[in-house]
Amino acid sequence: MTKEVFIGGKGITKRIGIGGNNPVTIQTMWKDSIVDVCENTTKLESILKQINDLSLLGCDIIRFAVPDVASAKSLCEIAARTSMPLVADIHFDYRLALECLKGNVAAIRINPGNIGSEKNTKIVIDACKDNGVAIRIGINSGSYPKELQEKVANGLMTRAEALCETAVLEAAIFEKYNFDQYVVSMKSSDVKETIESNRFYAQKFNNPLHLGVTEAGPLIGGVVKSTLAFSTLLDEGIGDTIRVSLSDSPENEIIAGRNILKECGKRSGGVTLISCPRCGRLGFDVHSFVSRWQNTLLAMDKEISVAVMGCIVNGPGEGKHADIGIAGANDKVIIFKKGKIVRTIPSKDADNAFREELETL
């Protein structure tokens, strides 16, 4: 079991435990610049609404890139208006971390290898100590020190071993200054390297691990890579928080993470959505219905199963175990509960009828 690290809790932010007996948390990263938030009330309100929507989908933590002082000030403004734990992602300039710590950020993410020096890292460590803020040590395949790069180039060390060794070297700085509230991440775009580096680290240390396949790619490829890496490691008891890194929306990162954890037995409850792939017997447009309803269903505080089927063959039959389901036949749609048809209506009334029946559960 890894040790427990707490994210948040400084102000209005809810406090989340990572590691220990805590459930595996789900993270995403904000996809857009926030540089002008302090001057743009409309943008701020839009960000706050999306943060709330992500929370309803199952997001526990959101990380924001902070490339300049204006972004740091904007992050402080956002953090002052939400209970979602927000992490400041800092590269190169340690002073940006200090600027973020003036606000209600829940954690700082730094890579000590590019922050300038051990002295700069210590300044960030001391400031986080004073503010009760955790740190995530982020290591990727571009973070190797020169000596490890040479070992990899000469075949004396694998890339996975170099990732792990880099994390060990960086974590030693935190231990040197008696700071233990940190989470470690070792990410590669290669699934095997990601698995092996985290295995190596977990065999020797008990710091919480943030799992991620970096630059995993677009939706399909990224979900495949992340599922392979996460399911392997989680099945071995390795991993305390995850991020599915996609060239796609934060919503899809959260939905993918949520489903991975559910299928790995690491998260339960909520709505389970099943749907058929559609075929030539098409009687109901499954794809468009799922697209319209997916986020609404997944955000519901109900522990139910929902089946969306394209025809009568897959309707009450294959979906009979569902608490509620919908299927089509010609210009008619049926709604069923536990395999029993409760309504037959014209296709044009499908959404309203489904909503009404869903509210009765």
Disulfide bonds with the S-S distance in Angstrom:
none
